[in-house]
């Protein structure tokens, strides 16, 4: 029977599950579920699993590479929940469920923040006193698994561009853009939290901090209510008062839907243009994510807003975060087997001598 690597990609809107051949990394199964119960049911139906990779949105400043999940690691990930409240709890719930069903295999955390570890210090700093930076209030960047995949496959699409000045825009339920040079992250529109940067499905994106102070002080809005507004009821959903689903808004004839789409594209272009100083220009713009891949009118509008920048190529590359995760899992499993083999060889050598 084929040995499997499973991947669990817990997003803000759904959970993507996949099974890969552990030897070849051929994808054998792919499933999208809406609830934790559905994900757990899928886990329990798989056999001959050698490892499971879990997408974890926030790794803080500590986790800059995939990590085997221990009780200690899980506790440290839980402590980062305030930085990614839409994602971190869901990921931890699924990790616990998977570990319960598969207690004797390795579970590997793959972090959305890790790809951005190459960002220079100036791109990571917030304009706050040093003590807050020391406490971890800094720009982390997200959607790193998606950008890592873009960086890896871009040479297949554009042989002369990957080492140049590339901006990738991940447009989905969450949205961000990443400036890359030499296939590494140099800057990102998402910063300390997943609220920053581009306007999203239900999240506001970049917003004047004075607005938040106004809502807290003048409007008397409690923090939990403000959090719900910014994470769950802003963005496309808030402006349109209809839906956070771009496909539905594109088919709507209402003015509010048109306004939401126009604002979405306007904000995306502004944020993408704001990355230009970090890489000194743009040679290629890559669209990925559900909206980036499937909404040509959105791509065209954003690109038109940016044509003043001059000549640059535009690519559409389907994201494959699951393959990045499965590869990390396979690499970990291979390294573990090599270490076990080396240890056994050493043990036998010592015994014979």
C-alpha positions as CSV (number, residue, x, y, z in Angstrom):
1,X,0.0,0.0,0.0
2,X,1.2,3.5,-0.9
3,X,2.7,5.4,2.1
4,X,1.1,8.9,2.4
5,X,2.0,12.4,3.5
6,X,-1.1,14.4,4.4
7,X,-1.4,18.2,4.3
8,X,-3.8,20.3,6.3
9,X,-4.2,23.9,5.1
10,X,-6.5,25.7,7.5
11,X,-7.5,29.0,5.9
12,X,-9.9,31.8,7.1
13,X,-12.7,30.5,4.9
14,X,-12.2,26.7,4.6
15,X,-9.7,23.9,5.1
16,X,-7.9,22.3,2.2
17,X,-6.8,18.7,2.7
18,X,-4.6,16.6,0.5
19,X,-2.8,13.3,0.3
20,X,0.5,12.8,-1.4
21,X,2.6,9.8,-2.3
22,X,5.4,10.0,0.2
23,X,8.0,8.8,-2.3
24,X,7.0,10.8,-5.5
25,X,4.9,13.7,-4.0
26,X,2.2,12.9,-6.6
27,X,-1.0,14.3,-5.3
28,X,-3.5,11.4,-4.8
29,X,-6.4,13.2,-3.2
30,X,-7.6,16.8,-2.6
31,X,-10.6,17.9,-0.6
32,X,-12.0,21.2,0.6
33,X,-14.1,21.2,3.8
34,X,-15.9,23.8,5.8
35,X,-15.8,22.4,9.3
36,X,-13.4,20.8,11.7
37,X,-15.6,17.7,12.0
38,X,-15.3,17.2,8.2
39,X,-11.5,17.5,8.4
40,X,-11.3,15.0,11.3
41,X,-13.5,12.5,9.4
42,X,-11.2,12.7,6.5
43,X,-8.1,12.2,8.7
44,X,-9.6,9.0,10.2
45,X,-10.3,7.6,6.8
46,X,-6.6,7.6,5.7
47,X,-4.1,4.8,6.4
48,X,-0.4,4.2,5.9
49,X,0.4,7.9,6.8
50,X,4.0,8.6,7.5
51,X,3.7,12.3,8.3
52,X,1.3,15.2,8.3
53,X,2.1,18.8,7.4
54,X,0.0,21.6,9.0
55,X,-0.2,25.2,7.7
56,X,0.3,27.5,10.6
57,X,-0.2,31.2,9.7
58,X,1.9,32.8,12.5
59,X,5.3,31.5,13.6
60,X,6.4,34.7,15.2
61,X,10.1,35.7,15.1
62,X,11.1,32.2,16.4
63,X,9.8,29.8,13.8
64,X,11.6,30.6,10.5
65,X,11.6,27.0,9.1
66,X,9.2,24.0,9.3
67,X,9.2,22.5,12.7
68,X,8.2,19.2,14.2
69,X,5.2,19.8,16.5
70,X,5.8,18.9,20.1
71,X,3.8,19.9,23.2
72,X,6.2,22.7,23.7
73,X,6.0,23.9,20.1
74,X,2.2,23.8,20.3
75,X,2.1,25.9,23.4
76,X,4.3,28.5,21.8
77,X,2.1,28.6,18.7
78,X,-1.0,29.0,20.9
79,X,0.6,32.0,22.5
80,X,0.7,33.7,19.1
81,X,-3.1,33.4,18.7
82,X,-3.7,37.2,19.3
83,X,-1.6,37.9,16.2
84,X,-3.7,35.7,13.9
85,X,-7.1,35.2,15.6
86,X,-8.8,34.0,12.4
87,X,-6.3,31.2,11.7
88,X,-4.2,30.1,14.7
89,X,-7.0,28.6,16.8
90,X,-8.4,26.6,13.8
91,X,-4.9,25.3,12.9
92,X,-4.3,24.3,16.5
93,X,-7.6,22.5,16.8
94,X,-6.8,20.5,13.7
95,X,-3.3,19.7,14.9
96,X,-4.7,18.3,18.2
97,X,-7.3,16.2,16.3
98,X,-4.7,14.8,13.9
99,X,-2.2,14.1,16.7
100,X,-4.9,12.2,18.6
101,X,-5.6,10.0,15.6
102,X,-1.9,9.7,14.5
103,X,0.1,9.9,17.8
104,X,3.1,8.0,16.5
105,X,4.0,9.9,13.4
106,X,5.7,13.3,12.9
107,X,3.4,16.3,12.5
108,X,5.2,19.2,10.9
109,X,4.2,22.9,11.2
110,X,4.8,25.0,8.0
111,X,4.6,28.7,8.7
112,X,3.2,31.5,6.5
113,X,5.6,34.0,8.1
114,X,8.8,32.0,7.5
115,X,9.3,32.9,3.8
116,X,9.5,36.6,4.9
117,X,12.4,36.0,7.2
118,X,14.7,37.4,4.5
119,X,13.1,40.8,4.7
120,X,15.7,43.5,5.7
121,X,15.4,45.1,9.1
122,X,14.1,48.4,7.7
123,X,11.2,46.5,6.1
124,X,10.3,44.8,9.4
125,X,10.4,47.8,11.7
126,X,7.2,49.6,12.9
127,X,7.7,53.3,13.7
128,X,7.3,52.7,17.4
129,X,9.7,52.9,20.3
130,X,12.4,50.3,20.5
131,X,10.9,48.5,23.5
132,X,7.8,47.5,21.4
133,X,10.0,46.1,18.7
134,X,11.9,44.1,21.3
135,X,8.5,42.7,22.5
136,X,7.8,41.4,19.0
137,X,5.7,44.3,17.5
138,X,7.2,44.1,14.0
139,X,6.2,43.4,10.4
140,X,6.1,39.6,9.8
141,X,4.4,39.2,6.4
142,X,2.0,36.3,5.6
143,X,0.9,34.0,2.7
144,X,4.5,32.9,2.7
145,X,3.7,29.3,1.6
146,X,2.0,30.7,-1.5
147,X,4.9,33.1,-2.3
148,X,7.4,30.3,-1.7
149,X,5.6,28.3,-4.4
150,X,5.5,31.3,-6.7
151,X,9.3,31.8,-6.3
152,X,10.0,28.1,-7.0
153,X,7.9,27.8,-10.2
154,X,8.3,31.2,-11.7
155,X,11.4,30.1,-13.7
156,X,9.1,27.7,-15.5
157,X,7.0,30.6,-16.7
158,X,9.6,33.3,-17.2
159,X,13.2,32.3,-17.4
160,X,14.7,35.8,-17.3
161,X,12.5,37.2,-14.6
162,X,12.7,35.2,-11.3
163,X,16.0,36.8,-10.2
164,X,14.7,40.3,-11.1
165,X,12.2,42.6,-9.5
166,X,9.0,40.6,-9.0
167,X,5.8,41.5,-7.1
168,X,3.4,38.6,-6.4
169,X,-0.2,39.4,-5.4
170,X,-2.0,36.6,-3.5
171,X,-5.7,37.5,-3.9
172,X,-8.1,35.2,-2.1
173,X,-10.2,35.4,1.0
174,X,-7.2,37.1,2.5
175,X,-5.0,39.2,0.2
176,X,-1.5,40.5,0.2
177,X,1.4,41.3,-2.1
178,X,5.1,40.5,-1.7
179,X,8.1,42.1,-3.3
180,X,10.8,39.6,-4.3
181,X,14.3,39.8,-5.6
182,X,16.5,36.7,-6.3
183,X,13.4,34.6,-5.3
184,X,13.4,35.9,-1.8
185,X,11.0,38.2,0.1
186,X,12.2,41.8,0.4
187,X,8.9,43.4,1.5
188,X,5.2,42.6,2.0
189,X,2.0,44.5,2.4
190,X,0.9,42.5,5.4
191,X,2.7,43.5,8.5
192,X,2.2,42.7,12.2
193,X,-1.1,41.1,11.6
194,X,-3.3,39.6,8.8
195,X,-5.3,42.9,8.9
196,X,-2.7,45.0,7.1
197,X,-2.3,45.9,3.5
198,X,-4.8,45.1,0.8
199,X,-8.5,45.3,1.2
200,X,-9.8,41.7,1.6
201,X,-13.0,39.6,1.7
202,X,-14.0,40.6,5.2
203,X,-10.9,42.4,6.5
204,X,-10.2,46.1,6.1
205,X,-6.6,46.1,5.1
206,X,-4.5,49.2,5.8
207,X,-6.5,51.8,7.7
208,X,-5.8,55.1,9.5
209,X,-5.1,54.3,13.2
210,X,-7.0,57.4,14.0
211,X,-10.2,55.6,12.8
212,X,-9.6,52.9,15.4
213,X,-9.1,55.5,18.2
214,X,-12.3,57.2,17.1
215,X,-14.3,54.0,17.3
216,X,-12.8,53.1,20.7
217,X,-13.0,56.5,22.3
218,X,-15.8,58.5,20.6
219,X,-18.1,55.7,19.6
220,X,-17.4,53.7,22.7
221,X,-16.9,50.5,20.8
222,X,-15.7,47.6,22.9
223,X,-12.5,45.9,21.7
224,X,-14.1,42.6,20.9
225,X,-16.7,44.4,18.8
226,X,-14.0,46.4,17.0
227,X,-12.0,43.2,16.4
228,X,-15.1,41.6,14.8
229,X,-15.7,44.6,12.7
230,X,-12.1,44.7,11.3
231,X,-11.7,40.9,10.8
232,X,-15.2,39.8,9.9
233,X,-17.4,42.7,8.7
234,X,-15.2,45.0,6.6
235,X,-13.5,44.7,3.2
236,X,-15.7,43.5,0.3
237,X,-18.4,42.4,2.7
238,X,-18.6,45.6,4.6
239,X,-18.5,48.0,1.6
240,X,-20.9,46.0,-0.5
241,X,-23.2,45.0,2.3
242,X,-23.8,41.9,0.2
243,X,-21.0,39.4,0.3
244,X,-17.3,38.8,0.6
245,X,-17.4,36.5,-2.4
246,X,-15.9,38.3,-5.4
247,X,-17.6,36.1,-7.9
248,X,-21.0,37.0,-6.4
249,X,-20.1,40.7,-6.5
250,X,-19.0,40.6,-10.1
251,X,-22.4,39.2,-11.1
252,X,-24.3,41.8,-9.0
253,X,-25.9,44.8,-10.6
254,X,-25.9,46.9,-7.4
255,X,-24.0,50.1,-7.0
256,X,-22.6,48.9,-3.7
257,X,-21.1,45.8,-5.3
258,X,-19.5,48.0,-8.0
259,X,-18.1,50.4,-5.3
260,X,-16.6,47.5,-3.4
261,X,-14.9,46.1,-6.4
262,X,-13.6,49.5,-7.5
263,X,-12.2,50.1,-4.0
264,X,-10.7,46.6,-3.8
265,X,-8.7,47.2,-7.1
266,X,-7.8,50.8,-6.1
267,X,-6.4,49.6,-2.8
268,X,-4.5,46.7,-4.4
269,X,-2.8,48.9,-6.9
270,X,-1.8,51.4,-4.2
271,X,-0.4,48.8,-2.0
272,X,1.5,47.0,-4.9
273,X,2.9,50.4,-6.0
274,X,4.0,51.0,-2.4
275,X,6.4,48.0,-2.7
276,X,8.3,49.4,-5.6
277,X,10.9,51.4,-3.6
278,X,11.9,48.2,-1.8
279,X,13.1,46.5,-5.1
280,X,13.7,49.6,-7.3
281,X,11.2,48.9,-10.0
282,X,9.1,46.0,-11.3
283,X,9.9,43.5,-14.0
284,X,7.0,41.1,-13.4
285,X,3.7,41.0,-11.6
286,X,2.3,37.6,-10.6
287,X,-1.3,37.0,-9.7
288,X,-2.2,34.0,-7.6
289,X,-4.9,32.9,-5.1
290,X,-8.6,32.3,-5.8
291,X,-9.4,35.8,-7.1
292,X,-6.0,36.3,-8.6
293,X,-6.3,33.1,-10.7
294,X,-10.0,33.2,-11.6
295,X,-11.0,36.9,-11.9
296,X,-9.5,38.3,-15.1
297,X,-11.4,41.5,-14.8
298,X,-9.9,42.2,-11.4
299,X,-6.4,41.4,-12.7
300,X,-6.9,43.7,-15.7
301,X,-8.2,46.6,-13.6
302,X,-5.3,46.4,-11.1
303,X,-2.8,46.1,-13.9
304,X,-4.2,49.1,-15.7
305,X,-3.9,51.2,-12.5
306,X,-0.2,50.2,-12.5
307,X,0.8,50.7,-16.2
308,X,2.2,54.1,-15.4
309,X,5.1,52.2,-13.9
310,X,6.3,51.3,-17.4
311,X,6.8,47.9,-19.0
312,X,6.4,44.8,-16.9
313,X,5.2,41.3,-17.6
314,X,2.1,39.8,-16.0
315,X,1.7,36.1,-15.1
316,X,-1.0,34.0,-13.5
317,X,0.4,31.1,-11.4
318,X,-2.0,28.8,-9.5
319,X,-0.9,28.6,-5.9
320,X,0.0,25.3,-4.4
321,X,0.7,25.7,-0.7
322,X,-0.1,22.0,-0.1
323,X,2.9,20.9,-2.3
324,X,5.2,23.2,-0.5
325,X,4.0,21.7,2.8
326,X,4.3,18.1,1.5
327,X,7.8,18.8,0.3
328,X,8.8,20.1,3.7
329,X,7.3,17.0,5.3
330,X,9.1,14.7,2.9
331,X,12.4,16.5,3.5
332,X,12.0,16.2,7.3
333,X,11.1,12.5,7.0
334,X,14.1,11.8,4.7
335,X,16.4,13.6,7.2
336,X,15.0,11.7,10.0
337,X,15.5,8.4,8.2
338,X,19.1,9.4,7.4
339,X,19.8,10.2,11.0
340,X,18.3,7.0,12.2
341,X,20.4,5.1,9.6
342,X,23.6,6.9,10.7
343,X,22.8,6.3,14.3
344,X,22.3,2.6,13.6
345,X,25.5,2.4,11.6
346,X,27.4,4.0,14.4
347,X,25.8,1.7,17.0
348,X,26.8,-1.4,15.0
349,X,30.3,0.0,14.5
350,X,30.7,0.5,18.2
351,X,29.4,-2.9,19.0
352,X,31.8,-4.6,16.5
353,X,34.7,-2.8,18.0
